[in-house]
Amino acid sequence: MQIDLTINGEPAGAEAEPRTLLVHFLRDTLGLTGTHWGCDTSNCGACCVLLDGEPVKSCTVLAAMADGHDVTTIEGLEKDGVLDPVQEGFIAEHGLQCGFCTPGMILTGRALLDQNPDPSEEEIREAISGQICRCTGYVNIVKAIRWAAEHESAPV
Amino acid sequence: MATTEETTTEQPVGFGRMRRKEDPRFVRGQGRYVDDVQLPGMLHGAVLRSPYAHARIVSIDTTAAKQHPKVHAVVTGEDLAGLNLAWMPTLSADVQAVLAIDKVRFQGQEVAFVVADDRYSARDAVELIQVEYDPLPAVVDARKALDADAPVIRDEPGSERTSNHIFDWEAGDRAETDRVFADSEVVVTQDMIYPRCHPAPMETCGSVADFDKVTGKLTLWTTSQAPHAHRTLYALVAGLPEHKIRVISPDIGGGFGNKVPIYPGYVCSIVGSILTGKPVKWMEDRSENLMSTGFARDYVMKGSIAAGRDGKIRGLRVDVIADHGAFNSTAQPTKYPAGFFHIFTGSYDLEAAHCKVTGVYTNKAPGGVAYRCSFRVTEAVYLVERMVDMLAAELNMDPAELRLKNFIRPEQFPYKNKTGWTYDSGDYETAMRMALEMADYEGLRREQAEKRARGELMGIGISFFTETVGAGPRKDMDIAGLGMNDGAELRIYPTGKAVLGISVQTQGQGHETTFAQIVAEELGIPPEDIEVVHGDTDLTPYGLGTYGSRSTPVSGAATAITARKVRDKARLIAAAMLEASPADLEWEKGRWFVKGDHAQGKTIQEIAFGAFTTADLPDDIESNLEAMSTYNPTNLTYPYGAYICVVDIDPGTGHVKVRRFIAVDDCGTRINPTIIEGQIQGGLAEGIGIALMEFIGFDENGNCLNGSFMDYLIPTSMEVPDLELGHTVTPSPHHPIGAKGVGESPTVGSPPAIVNAIIDALRPGGVTHIDMPCSPARVWAAMQGRAEPPA
């Protein structure tokens, strides 16, 4: 079937089997490999993308369900050569190590700040609690999102 | 000694805090992991796996799979036998079935491999393969593996085995230990299990094999922590010439030991590419990762500790049954089938010690990799730190005080322990006292007393660990025959920029930053001017890879030595350029200058330019600025640390909350404190997981009960508290820069601190031990006086 959607602000479309998962559609069909796949059961969140601004686990969304919708992936956060403050925060606070969970964590952080520009540590922990990081112990991820909250209006 | 490490926004030329060089690509989603590799015409592989833990294979019918329109090849064990590839050697002198022929020996074992147009149709075709099995009784409990009536698992053709016994291994002096125990006033004994768990990196294992028929060259992108060792093993196993194999381990999404072995899927992808003439990708799913790739631990231990009434520890002994699964594919140095478990005397000065480890086969996945651990050090530290805590309870002594009384003292280093190790350096008391102070230990004990009076369950747990990492000296250790040395190659370009090739492979540790900082420290070239190349065997010098906290101790040493060779050569070139004698030159970071005339000098960049351009060099000096070296450590390094954990337990549910975790680490010289702290934070989270929830269990038929992230639980941001870190610095005297390695310290040291804290909370109720993982159900059962027998 034909799937047409908006990805990172640009129209995109391709043929896909109806059973195709959004994560595979993004990675294998559209070549957007910044979205990662880490489990089959919606537990790890490495595949997190924003669907109409809301974080979703793209291994649990059929590509067909995204037809006509707006998807943001990690590739879409940098604007005109300027990183999103959340991306900057992950660098500044050493919020990543192997980098595998990072795109999903950054997108969730972005969605959180869009709804709550000044989240507490507890609110940040709650927001990322559906995603697993094996490297950082989360401490610096929390700091990275907090860093972004403090630098939203004044990018580095 | 404690040091201050200030954070500045300036990037250091050398050691210090700096932002990671690798991060800009990762935050943009531009990391390149194996599954990101897309080649023209690439096909996809999928593995058919056994539903049984133990069964005879009666027949395999691949007819329908082969007829699938999108299928290019279906491979079985019989097909591989024709290529002499049905069995492959493990890292521990055993063999493992690539695809099963006679029997399946664990649930999830590889039975057939399908190559198809895309990943979905490969999986469809797997479903079309018909296998008839004749189920056999399974050996699940390692303690029963040697029973006379236990079915023999490894009875494949050619095997002469009559039991499931793999090895017996001992260290220490049994007779002397018996004598000390007989002579001691207090002896405490405890059975404990370090359960089977799994490294479960976020990226599963996989490979893309591309065999070029014309050139005969195989390029293999693969999730490998040891690309060079893998290349050699592929050459030896498959008979491919080694210079025609290129192993590329690109960005790796975490390893933690899981990506040390060679897995059947990698071999199948290579066979698939050779058969079809096209690149073949194989990427396992999460269940395949948890059910079939290298697990960790699985030690059933009986420990005993002997002491005087005054709290002086005198002896320690332990008997272990080690569950190695269906194939002995544990990754250990050849001489040590139980790895470095014989470091189990820990941080204490004892009179005698003895351990015996018996390895057995069971119908479970093979492995025995070190999950963020240097070869069974984790099991050893857990054993001794639980035993010391039990002794403290028996003597009614404070566990901190008991440890302080028995530490190896600073003046005893280098310290030769009773099982053959020579500890390089340490000041244990200082680290322990720092942790106690950071925790406000006395204040915590007061708080605990108040809470106990109110019926609340609060526990304080201590662990003090010493690791032995950085394997290792060639005279003592090898893996699968390969000496455990590592290389570094440094090229300074004419414009003063540098490229460093290293044999170790980052899986998140930040080698591209840390290793650039080592060169920067030695040569004064800014880290941003140094490109670190790793993970590609065609581009880097030989070495055994990253695991066992060995990157900095081994390849880091090679890097420092290589940089010093460059510096020495730069001195000769500078002397020629300055028309001075090399003996008259003095080094300051980044520059050789004439003694007594500071203005007369050449920077390393000027020297590099001179070397390649028009400097008038003596005949015996080649016109380059390059060097390489391979480092053979004279000894291992011995990082250590003092950890304190505070838990609160819900009396109604048995749920354990880690409220605080204080970690004081000493990893010797600190290259990049930010990276070190990140490593410790991550390892503590994994330690919390192991202590509280991470567990691979089986039912009586050998069915894996934790084969997905629905059942294999990993701590989230809600279970890991903010972590309180401190450090001391006691450099390793034999390492070129004094660094000891740090990546695994937190995973090694934290589980006993957490379990000790839980027992500390429950001791007034009579609980003396709970086996990990301390899930709410187990803690609750222990609180009811019926500690659940571990599965």
HADDOCK unambig.tbl for C-alpha pairs under 7 A between the chains (distance, minus, plus):
assign (segid A and resid 33 and name CA) (segid B and resid 36 and name CA) 5.80 0.50 0.50
assign (segid A and resid 34 and name CA) (segid B and resid 29 and name CA) 3.87 0.50 0.50
assign (segid A and resid 34 and name CA) (segid B and resid 30 and name CA) 6.01 0.50 0.50
assign (segid A and resid 38 and name CA) (segid B and resid 202 and name CA) 5.51 0.50 0.50
assign (segid A and resid 38 and name CA) (segid B and resid 203 and name CA) 5.72 0.50 0.50
assign (segid A and resid 38 and name CA) (segid B and resid 204 and name CA) 6.89 0.50 0.50
assign (segid A and resid 38 and name CA) (segid B and resid 286 and name CA) 6.86 0.50 0.50
assign (segid A and resid 39 and name CA) (segid B and resid 285 and name CA) 6.72 0.50 0.50
assign (segid A and resid 39 and name CA) (segid B and resid 286 and name CA) 4.94 0.50 0.50
assign (segid A and resid 39 and name CA) (segid B and resid 709 and name CA) 6.96 0.50 0.50
assign (segid A and resid 40 and name CA) (segid B and resid 286 and name CA) 6.40 0.50 0.50
assign (segid A and resid 41 and name CA) (segid B and resid 709 and name CA) 6.76 0.50 0.50
assign (segid A and resid 41 and name CA) (segid B and resid 710 and name CA) 6.78 0.50 0.50
assign (segid A and resid 43 and name CA) (segid B and resid 709 and name CA) 6.09 0.50 0.50
assign (segid A and resid 43 and name CA) (segid B and resid 710 and name CA) 6.86 0.50 0.50
assign (segid A and resid 74 and name CA) (segid B and resid 28 and name CA) 6.12 0.50 0.50
assign (segid A and resid 74 and name CA) (segid B and resid 29 and name CA) 5.78 0.50 0.50
assign (segid A and resid 75 and name CA) (segid B and resid 28 and name CA) 5.97 0.50 0.50
assign (segid A and resid 75 and name CA) (segid B and resid 29 and name CA) 6.19 0.50 0.50
assign (segid A and resid 87 and name CA) (segid B and resid 27 and name CA) 5.57 0.50 0.50
assign (segid A and resid 91 and name CA) (segid B and resid 19 and name CA) 6.69 0.50 0.50
assign (segid A and resid 91 and name CA) (segid B and resid 23 and name CA) 6.05 0.50 0.50
assign (segid A and resid 92 and name CA) (segid B and resid 19 and name CA) 6.69 0.50 0.50
assign (segid A and resid 97 and name CA) (segid B and resid 508 and name CA) 4.35 0.50 0.50
assign (segid A and resid 97 and name CA) (segid B and resid 509 and name CA) 6.26 0.50 0.50
assign (segid A and resid 97 and name CA) (segid B and resid 510 and name CA) 6.88 0.50 0.50
assign (segid A and resid 98 and name CA) (segid B and resid 252 and name CA) 6.59 0.50 0.50
assign (segid A and resid 98 and name CA) (segid B and resid 253 and name CA) 5.12 0.50 0.50
assign (segid A and resid 98 and name CA) (segid B and resid 254 and name CA) 5.65 0.50 0.50
assign (segid A and resid 98 and name CA) (segid B and resid 507 and name CA) 5.60 0.50 0.50
assign (segid A and resid 98 and name CA) (segid B and resid 508 and name CA) 3.50 0.50 0.50
assign (segid A and resid 99 and name CA) (segid B and resid 26 and name CA) 5.39 0.50 0.50
assign (segid A and resid 99 and name CA) (segid B and resid 253 and name CA) 6.60 0.50 0.50
assign (segid A and resid 100 and name CA) (segid B and resid 202 and name CA) 6.58 0.50 0.50
assign (segid A and resid 100 and name CA) (segid B and resid 203 and name CA) 6.85 0.50 0.50
assign (segid A and resid 100 and name CA) (segid B and resid 253 and name CA) 5.12 0.50 0.50
assign (segid A and resid 102 and name CA) (segid B and resid 27 and name CA) 6.63 0.50 0.50
assign (segid A and resid 103 and name CA) (segid B and resid 27 and name CA) 6.46 0.50 0.50
assign (segid A and resid 103 and name CA) (segid B and resid 29 and name CA) 5.96 0.50 0.50
assign (segid A and resid 125 and name CA) (segid B and resid 717 and name CA) 5.35 0.50 0.50
assign (segid A and resid 125 and name CA) (segid B and resid 718 and name CA) 6.26 0.50 0.50
assign (segid A and resid 126 and name CA) (segid B and resid 718 and name CA) 6.96 0.50 0.50
assign (segid A and resid 128 and name CA) (segid B and resid 717 and name CA) 6.81 0.50 0.50
assign (segid A and resid 129 and name CA) (segid B and resid 716 and name CA) 5.59 0.50 0.50
assign (segid A and resid 129 and name CA) (segid B and resid 717 and name CA) 5.31 0.50 0.50
assign (segid A and resid 129 and name CA) (segid B and resid 718 and name CA) 6.24 0.50 0.50
assign (segid A and resid 131 and name CA) (segid B and resid 716 and name CA) 6.99 0.50 0.50
assign (segid A and resid 132 and name CA) (segid B and resid 716 and name CA) 5.85 0.50 0.50
assign (segid A and resid 134 and name CA) (segid B and resid 201 and name CA) 6.50 0.50 0.50
assign (segid A and resid 134 and name CA) (segid B and resid 202 and name CA) 6.59 0.50 0.50
assign (segid A and resid 134 and name CA) (segid B and resid 682 and name CA) 6.64 0.50 0.50
assign (segid A and resid 135 and name CA) (segid B and resid 682 and name CA) 4.61 0.50 0.50
assign (segid A and resid 136 and name CA) (segid B and resid 678 and name CA) 5.85 0.50 0.50
assign (segid A and resid 136 and name CA) (segid B and resid 679 and name CA) 6.94 0.50 0.50
assign (segid A and resid 136 and name CA) (segid B and resid 681 and name CA) 5.81 0.50 0.50
assign (segid A and resid 136 and name CA) (segid B and resid 682 and name CA) 4.07 0.50 0.50
assign (segid A and resid 137 and name CA) (segid B and resid 681 and name CA) 5.08 0.50 0.50
assign (segid A and resid 137 and name CA) (segid B and resid 682 and name CA) 4.14 0.50 0.50
assign (segid A and resid 137 and name CA) (segid B and resid 684 and name CA) 6.92 0.50 0.50
assign (segid A and resid 137 and name CA) (segid B and resid 685 and name CA) 4.83 0.50 0.50
assign (segid A and resid 137 and name CA) (segid B and resid 720 and name CA) 6.60 0.50 0.50
assign (segid A and resid 138 and name CA) (segid B and resid 717 and name CA) 5.71 0.50 0.50
assign (segid A and resid 139 and name CA) (segid B and resid 722 and name CA) 6.01 0.50 0.50
